Amino acid sequence: MIRKFVKWFVSPSPKHIVEDIDLYAKITELENRIASLEDDNIETNNVLYEVQNSIEAVDARIDILSVEAFTKNV
C-alpha cells in the first residue's frame, strides 16, 4: 500500500495540479473591485448623512410647531 502511494506520489503527473493563473490580472481586477466598493461606500455614507440631516430638520420643525400650538392656546 505504501509502495503504491510513493509510486503515485513520485511519478510524473499528466495533469497540472495548479492551473496557469495570471496573478497580475487577478490583482488588477481585485484593485478595481476594491476601488468600486470604496466609491459605493462613500456615496452610501453621504446619502445616509443627508437623510439624517433631513430627519433632524423635520424633527426640529415639529418641535417648533408643537411649542407654537401650545403657546397659542394658553
C-alpha positions in Angstrom: 0.0 0.0 0.0 2.8 2.4 0.9 4.7 1.5 -2.2 1.7 2.2 -4.3 1.3 5.7 -2.7 5.0 6.5 -3.1 5.0 5.4 -6.7 1.9 7.5 -7.4 3.4 10.5 -5.5 6.8 10.4 -7.2 5.5 9.5 -10.7 5.1 12.4 -13.1 1.6 13.7 -13.4 0.0 14.2 -16.8 -2.2 16.9 -15.3 -1.0 20.1 -13.7 -2.1 20.4 -10.1 -2.2 24.2 -10.4 -3.5 25.9 -13.5 -1.6 28.7 -15.1 -3.1 31.8 -13.4 -2.3 35.3 -14.4 -1.8 36.8 -11.0 -1.2 40.3 -12.2 -4.6 40.3 -14.0 -6.3 39.0 -10.8 -4.6 41.6 -8.6 -5.6 44.4 -11.0 -9.2 43.1 -11.1 -9.2 43.0 -7.3 -7.9 46.5 -7.0 -10.6 47.7 -9.4 -13.3 46.0 -7.3 -12.0 47.5 -4.1 -11.9 51.0 -5.6 -15.5 50.5 -6.8 -16.6 49.3 -3.4 -14.9 52.3 -1.7 -16.7 54.7 -4.0 -20.0 53.0 -3.3 -19.3 53.2 0.4 -18.6 56.9 0.3 -21.7 57.5 -1.8 -23.8 55.5 0.6 -22.4 57.3 3.6 -23.1 60.7 2.0 -26.8 59.7 1.3 -27.2 58.5 4.9 -25.8 61.8 6.3 -28.3 63.7 4.1 -31.2 61.5 5.3 -30.1 62.0 8.9 -29.9 65.8 8.5 -33.3 65.8 6.8 -34.8 63.8 9.7 -33.2 66.1 12.3 -34.6 69.2 10.4 -38.1 67.8 10.3 -37.8 66.8 14.0 -36.7 70.3 14.9 -39.6 71.8 12.8 -42.1 69.5 14.6 -40.8 70.7 17.9 -41.2 74.3 16.9 -44.7 73.8 15.6 -45.8 71.8 18.7 -44.5 74.6 21.0 -46.3 77.2 18.9 -49.6 75.3 19.1 -49.4 75.0 22.9 -48.5 78.7 23.4 -51.3 80.0 21.2 -53.9 78.1 23.3 -52.7 79.4 26.6 
